[in-house]
Amino acid sequence: MTEETQTEAASVEAASEPSNRSLVTRGLFGGLLMGLANLVPGISGGTMLVAAGVYQRFIEAIAELTRLTFRKRSILLLCCVVAAAGCAILCFAGPVKGLVVDHRFVMYSLFIGLTLGGLPVIYRMLGQMSRDAWVGAACGFVGMALVAWMQMHQPDSAAAESFGMFLLAGVLGASAMILPGISGGYLLLVLGAYVPVLGAIDQVKVALKARDLQAIWDPGLHIILPVGLGVLLGVVVVANLLRFLLRRFERPTLGVLLGLLVGAVLGLYPFQKGVAPEVGSLFKGQTVTAELLSKLTPDKYPTEFYTPGAVDVLLALGLIAVGFGITVLVARLGRDRG
């Protein structure tokens, strides 16, 4: 390639780059959508960045930063996305948590549809199912089914709120946002960390408003800190691992992700509700007393399955269809912009 051709190619590439104002606008918009998506199991933060038209640049910016390469535009984009996402999470964590606790049937049905809506995103990336993709999909489905089964049969385990579990939740949540179609919020839900994390974020917000630094200590140390460390670890390690796998073993990796999405709905059975434990029963390794019961809030109650009526089933199917349509429309918006 001659010097003149190289110069022309560089000029074309520079012309295709958005202006700083456009980059900031898209970064803030994408970050806002990603923050809201991370609060809602089933919607992928990566899909939201695709919709805003900054997904590829965001991934490249993370890769550059982990290689200690600092470009002004990359740092600008990361700051915009992270700041907007953080504000969205801080402002809306409380209301979303309340909806999940008080209207579990409605929200879980919607989450199922939102989760399944990510299937077309991954399927389009695959193009056509091959043998290695089917094997990967089967492994992903079985893995997610096992996680969902363990969560359903051990919903009240104290280990679900340990430092290590919140650290793992942060790692998985961060890695999930790397690829469109995978929901970090769902993984938190399956691990039993979703409501505690949202509750801790809401407590921090309330404490900041009241300027009560002491009230920040407990949720900050036991939940926010391990989740935050997990997010950093996930972005630095897991994100680059996923990029490597997608480059070297694209089809089986996408197959695994496809299987994870299908298996994800097993952990979102909508016909369940929180029920206060009875005095004298065992709850998270403790015998329930009248004093302990009085201190329990509804978000801490164990869940029980119930038999739905015909109206409940029809309503659930309708909400699933609505959720599916929302994710598909958002993904199509991103494709149109691409």
BELGIVEN-V825864 format. One record per pair of residues at least 12 apart in sequence whose ideal C-beta (glycine too) atoms are under 10 Angstrom apart, sorted by the first residue. I is the first residue (numbers start at 1). J is the second residue. Records with the same first field share a line. If there is no record, write none. Layout:
# BELGIVEN-V825864
I = J ; J
This chain:
# BELGIVEN-V825864
17 = 57 ; 73
18 = 53 ; 54 ; 57 ; 73 ; 77
20 = 72 ; 73 ; 76 ; 77
22 = 53 ; 54
23 = 53 ; 54 ; 57 ; 73 ; 74 ; 76 ; 77 ; 80
24 = 76 ; 77 ; 79 ; 80
25 = 52 ; 54 ; 80
26 = 49 ; 51 ; 52 ; 53 ; 54 ; 57 ; 58 ; 77 ; 80 ; 81 ; 337
27 = 49 ; 52 ; 53 ; 54 ; 57 ; 58 ; 61 ; 76 ; 77 ; 78 ; 79 ; 80 ; 81 ; 82 ; 83 ; 84 ; 85
28 = 52 ; 54 ; 77 ; 79 ; 80 ; 81 ; 83 ; 84 ; 85 ; 87
29 = 48 ; 49 ; 51 ; 52 ; 53 ; 54 ; 80 ; 81 ; 84
30 = 45 ; 48 ; 49 ; 50 ; 51 ; 52 ; 53 ; 54 ; 55 ; 57 ; 58 ; 77 ; 80 ; 81 ; 84 ; 85 ; 334
31 = 45 ; 48 ; 49 ; 52 ; 54 ; 58 ; 77 ; 78 ; 79 ; 80 ; 81 ; 82 ; 83 ; 84 ; 85 ; 86 ; 87 ; 88
32 = 48 ; 52 ; 80 ; 81 ; 83 ; 84 ; 85 ; 87 ; 88
33 = 45 ; 47 ; 48 ; 49 ; 50 ; 51 ; 52 ; 81 ; 84 ; 85 ; 88 ; 330
34 = 46 ; 47 ; 48 ; 49 ; 51 ; 52 ; 54 ; 55 ; 58 ; 81 ; 82 ; 84 ; 85 ; 88 ; 89 ; 177 ; 184
35 = 48 ; 81 ; 82 ; 83 ; 84 ; 85 ; 86 ; 87 ; 88 ; 89 ; 90 ; 91 ; 92 ; 93
36 = 48 ; 84 ; 85 ; 88 ; 89 ; 91 ; 92 ; 96 ; 185
37 = 49 ; 51 ; 85 ; 88 ; 114 ; 177 ; 183 ; 184 ; 185 ; 327 ; 330
38 = 85 ; 88 ; 89 ; 93 ; 173 ; 174 ; 176 ; 177 ; 183 ; 184 ; 185 ; 188 ; 197
39 = 88 ; 89 ; 91 ; 92 ; 93 ; 94 ; 95 ; 96 ; 97 ; 99 ; 100 ; 184 ; 185 ; 188 ; 194 ; 197 ; 198 ; 201
40 = 92 ; 96 ; 99 ; 100 ; 107 ; 110 ; 111 ; 114 ; 183 ; 185 ; 186 ; 323 ; 326
41 = 96 ; 100 ; 107 ; 108 ; 110 ; 111 ; 112 ; 114 ; 115 ; 183 ; 184 ; 185 ; 186 ; 187 ; 188 ; 189 ; 190 ; 194 ; 264 ; 267 ; 268
42 = 107 ; 108 ; 110 ; 111 ; 112 ; 113 ; 114 ; 115 ; 116 ; 117 ; 118 ; 183 ; 185 ; 186 ; 189 ; 261 ; 264 ; 265 ; 268 ; 323 ; 324 ; 326 ; 327
43 = 110 ; 111 ; 114 ; 115 ; 117 ; 118 ; 181 ; 183 ; 184 ; 185 ; 186 ; 323 ; 326 ; 327 ; 330
44 = 114 ; 115 ; 117 ; 118 ; 121 ; 122 ; 176 ; 177 ; 178 ; 179 ; 180 ; 181 ; 182 ; 183 ; 184 ; 185 ; 186 ; 261 ; 327 ; 330 ; 331
45 = 58 ; 81 ; 85 ; 173 ; 174 ; 176 ; 177 ; 178 ; 179 ; 180 ; 182 ; 183 ; 184 ; 185
46 = 58 ; 59 ; 118 ; 121 ; 176 ; 177 ; 178 ; 179 ; 180 ; 181 ; 182 ; 183 ; 184 ; 334
47 = 114 ; 117 ; 118 ; 121 ; 177 ; 179 ; 180 ; 181 ; 182 ; 183 ; 327 ; 328 ; 330 ; 331 ; 333 ; 334
48 = 81 ; 85 ; 177 ; 180 ; 330 ; 331 ; 333 ; 334
49 = 81 ; 85 ; 177 ; 178 ; 180 ; 334
50 = 121 ; 180 ; 181 ; 330 ; 331 ; 333 ; 334 ; 335 ; 337 ; 338
51 = 180 ; 329 ; 330 ; 331 ; 332 ; 333 ; 334 ; 335 ; 336 ; 337 ; 338
52 = 81 ; 84 ; 333 ; 334 ; 337
53 = 333 ; 334 ; 336 ; 337 ; 338
54 = 77 ; 80 ; 81 ; 334 ; 337
55 = 178 ; 179 ; 180 ; 334 ; 337 ; 338
56 = 338
57 = 73 ; 74 ; 77 ; 78 ; 81
58 = 74 ; 77 ; 78 ; 80 ; 81 ; 82 ; 177 ; 178
59 = 178 ; 179 ; 239 ; 242 ; 243
60 = 74 ; 77 ; 243
61 = 73 ; 74 ; 75 ; 76 ; 77 ; 78 ; 79 ; 81
62 = 74 ; 77 ; 78 ; 81 ; 178 ; 235 ; 236 ; 239 ; 240 ; 243
63 = 239 ; 240 ; 243
64 = 78
65 = 78 ; 235 ; 236
66 = 235 ; 236 ; 237 ; 239 ; 240
67 = 240
85 = 177
86 = 201
89 = 197 ; 198 ; 201 ; 205
90 = 201 ; 202 ; 204 ; 205 ; 208
91 = 201 ; 202 ; 205
92 = 198 ; 201 ; 202 ; 205
93 = 197 ; 198 ; 199 ; 200 ; 201 ; 202 ; 203 ; 204 ; 205
94 = 198 ; 199 ; 201 ; 202 ; 203 ; 205 ; 206
95 = 198 ; 202
96 = 185 ; 194 ; 195 ; 198 ; 201 ; 202
97 = 194 ; 195 ; 196 ; 197 ; 198 ; 199 ; 200 ; 201 ; 202 ; 299
98 = 198 ; 199 ; 202 ; 298 ; 299
100 = 189 ; 194 ; 195 ; 198 ; 299
101 = 195 ; 198 ; 199 ; 274 ; 297 ; 298 ; 299 ; 300 ; 301
102 = 274 ; 298 ; 299
104 = 270 ; 271 ; 272 ; 273 ; 274 ; 303
105 = 270 ; 271 ; 272 ; 273 ; 306 ; 308 ; 312 ; 315 ; 316 ; 319
106 = 270 ; 315 ; 316 ; 319
107 = 268 ; 270 ; 319 ; 323
108 = 189 ; 265 ; 267 ; 268 ; 269 ; 270 ; 271 ; 272 ; 316 ; 319 ; 320
109 = 268 ; 269 ; 270 ; 271 ; 312 ; 313 ; 315 ; 316 ; 317 ; 318 ; 319 ; 320 ; 321 ; 322 ; 323
110 = 268 ; 270 ; 316 ; 318 ; 319 ; 320 ; 322 ; 323 ; 324 ; 326
111 = 183 ; 185 ; 186 ; 189 ; 264 ; 265 ; 267 ; 268 ; 270 ; 319 ; 320 ; 323
112 = 186 ; 264 ; 265 ; 266 ; 267 ; 268 ; 269 ; 270 ; 316 ; 317 ; 319 ; 320 ; 323 ; 324
113 = 265 ; 268 ; 316 ; 317 ; 318 ; 319 ; 320 ; 321 ; 322 ; 323 ; 324 ; 325 ; 326 ; 327 ; 328
114 = 183 ; 185 ; 186 ; 268 ; 319 ; 320 ; 322 ; 323 ; 324 ; 325 ; 326 ; 327 ; 328 ; 330
115 = 181 ; 182 ; 183 ; 185 ; 186 ; 260 ; 261 ; 262 ; 263 ; 264 ; 265 ; 267 ; 268 ; 320 ; 323 ; 324 ; 327
116 = 261 ; 262 ; 264 ; 265 ; 268 ; 320 ; 321 ; 323 ; 324 ; 327 ; 328
117 = 181 ; 183 ; 261 ; 320 ; 322 ; 323 ; 324 ; 325 ; 326 ; 327 ; 328 ; 329 ; 330 ; 331
118 = 179 ; 180 ; 181 ; 182 ; 183 ; 186 ; 257 ; 258 ; 260 ; 261 ; 264 ; 324 ; 327 ; 328 ; 330 ; 331
119 = 181 ; 257 ; 258 ; 261 ; 262 ; 324 ; 327 ; 328
120 = 181 ; 324 ; 327 ; 328 ; 331 ; 332 ; 335
121 = 179 ; 180 ; 181 ; 182 ; 257 ; 258 ; 261 ; 327 ; 328 ; 330 ; 331 ; 332 ; 334 ; 335
122 = 137 ; 179 ; 180 ; 181 ; 182 ; 254 ; 255 ; 256 ; 257 ; 258 ; 259 ; 260 ; 261 ; 262
123 = 181 ; 254 ; 258 ; 261
124 = 180 ; 181 ; 331 ; 335
125 = 179 ; 180 ; 181 ; 246 ; 250 ; 251 ; 254 ; 257 ; 258
126 = 250 ; 251 ; 254 ; 255 ; 257 ; 258
127 = 251 ; 254
128 = 251
129 = 251 ; 254 ; 255 ; 258
130 = 251 ; 252 ; 255
131 = 251 ; 252 ; 255
132 = 249 ; 250 ; 251 ; 252 ; 253 ; 254 ; 255
133 = 250 ; 251 ; 252 ; 253 ; 254 ; 255 ; 256 ; 258 ; 259
134 = 251 ; 252 ; 255 ; 258 ; 259
135 = 251 ; 252 ; 255 ; 256 ; 259
136 = 249 ; 251 ; 252 ; 253 ; 254 ; 255 ; 256 ; 257 ; 258 ; 259 ; 260
137 = 252 ; 254 ; 255 ; 256 ; 257 ; 258 ; 259 ; 260 ; 261 ; 262 ; 263
138 = 255 ; 256 ; 258 ; 259 ; 262 ; 263
139 = 252 ; 255 ; 256 ; 259 ; 260
140 = 252 ; 253 ; 254 ; 255 ; 256 ; 257 ; 258 ; 259 ; 260 ; 261 ; 262 ; 263 ; 264
141 = 255 ; 256 ; 258 ; 259 ; 260 ; 261 ; 262 ; 263 ; 264 ; 266
142 = 259 ; 263
143 = 256 ; 259 ; 260 ; 263
144 = 186 ; 187 ; 190 ; 256 ; 259 ; 260 ; 261 ; 262 ; 263 ; 264 ; 265 ; 266 ; 267
145 = 259 ; 260 ; 262 ; 263 ; 264 ; 266 ; 267
146 = 263 ; 266
147 = 187 ; 190 ; 191 ; 260 ; 263 ; 264 ; 266 ; 267
148 = 189 ; 190 ; 263 ; 264 ; 265 ; 266 ; 267 ; 268 ; 269
149 = 266 ; 267
150 = 190 ; 191 ; 192 ; 267
151 = 189 ; 190 ; 191 ; 192 ; 266 ; 267
152 = 190 ; 266 ; 267 ; 269 ; 272 ; 303 ; 305
154 = 192
155 = 192 ; 272 ; 284 ; 302 ; 303 ; 304
156 = 192 ; 277 ; 282 ; 283 ; 284 ; 285 ; 300 ; 301 ; 302 ; 303
157 = 192 ; 284 ; 285
158 = 283 ; 284 ; 285 ; 286
159 = 192 ; 284 ; 285
160 = 191 ; 192 ; 193 ; 196 ; 284
161 = 192 ; 193 ; 196 ; 222 ; 223 ; 284 ; 300
162 = 193 ; 222 ; 226
163 = 221 ; 222 ; 223 ; 225 ; 226 ; 227 ; 229
164 = 226 ; 230
165 = 191 ; 192 ; 193 ; 196 ; 226 ; 227 ; 230
166 = 188 ; 191 ; 193 ; 196 ; 197 ; 200 ; 222 ; 223 ; 224 ; 225 ; 226 ; 227 ; 228 ; 229 ; 230
167 = 193 ; 225 ; 226 ; 227 ; 228 ; 229 ; 230 ; 231 ; 233 ; 234
168 = 187 ; 191 ; 193 ; 226 ; 227 ; 230 ; 233 ; 234
169 = 184 ; 187 ; 188 ; 189 ; 190 ; 191 ; 192 ; 193 ; 194 ; 196 ; 197 ; 223 ; 226 ; 227 ; 230 ; 231 ; 234
170 = 184 ; 188 ; 193 ; 197 ; 223 ; 224 ; 225 ; 226 ; 227 ; 228 ; 229 ; 230 ; 231 ; 232 ; 233 ; 234 ; 235
171 = 187 ; 226 ; 227 ; 229 ; 230 ; 231 ; 232 ; 233 ; 234 ; 235 ; 237 ; 238
172 = 184 ; 186 ; 187 ; 188 ; 190 ; 191 ; 193 ; 230 ; 231 ; 234 ; 238
173 = 185 ; 186 ; 187 ; 188 ; 191 ; 193 ; 194 ; 197 ; 227 ; 230 ; 231 ; 234
174 = 227 ; 228 ; 230 ; 231 ; 232 ; 233 ; 234 ; 235 ; 236 ; 237 ; 238 ; 239
175 = 187 ; 230 ; 231 ; 233 ; 234 ; 235 ; 237 ; 238 ; 239 ; 240 ; 241 ; 242
176 = 188 ; 234 ; 238 ; 242 ; 257 ; 260
177 = 231 ; 234 ; 235 ; 239
178 = 234 ; 235 ; 238 ; 239 ; 240 ; 241 ; 242 ; 243 ; 246
179 = 239 ; 242 ; 243 ; 246 ; 253 ; 254 ; 257
180 = 257 ; 330 ; 331 ; 334
181 = 254 ; 257 ; 258 ; 260 ; 261 ; 327 ; 331
182 = 242 ; 257 ; 260 ; 261 ; 264
183 = 260 ; 261 ; 264 ; 327
184 = 231 ; 234
185 = 197 ; 198
186 = 260 ; 261 ; 264 ; 265 ; 267 ; 268
187 = 260 ; 264 ; 267
188 = 227
189 = 264 ; 267 ; 268
190 = 263 ; 264 ; 266 ; 267 ; 268
191 = 267
193 = 223 ; 226 ; 227 ; 230
195 = 274 ; 298 ; 299 ; 300
196 = 219 ; 222 ; 223 ; 227 ; 299 ; 300
197 = 219 ; 223 ; 224 ; 226 ; 227
198 = 223 ; 299
199 = 219 ; 223 ; 297 ; 299 ; 300
200 = 216 ; 218 ; 219 ; 220 ; 221 ; 222 ; 223 ; 224 ; 225 ; 227
201 = 219 ; 223 ; 224 ; 227
202 = 219
203 = 215 ; 216 ; 218 ; 219 ; 220 ; 223 ; 224
204 = 216 ; 219 ; 220 ; 223 ; 224
206 = 219
207 = 219 ; 220
242 = 257
245 = 257
265 = 320
268 = 320
269 = 303 ; 305 ; 316
270 = 305 ; 308 ; 312 ; 313 ; 315 ; 316 ; 319 ; 320
271 = 304 ; 305 ; 306 ; 307 ; 308 ; 309 ; 312 ; 313 ; 316
272 = 302 ; 303 ; 304 ; 305 ; 306
273 = 298 ; 301 ; 303 ; 304 ; 305 ; 306
274 = 297 ; 298 ; 299 ; 300 ; 301 ; 302 ; 303 ; 304
275 = 298 ; 301 ; 302 ; 303 ; 304 ; 306
276 = 288 ; 293 ; 296 ; 298 ; 300 ; 301 ; 302
277 = 292 ; 293 ; 296 ; 300 ; 301 ; 302
278 = 293
279 = 291 ; 292 ; 293
281 = 293 ; 302
283 = 296 ; 300 ; 301 ; 302
284 = 300 ; 302
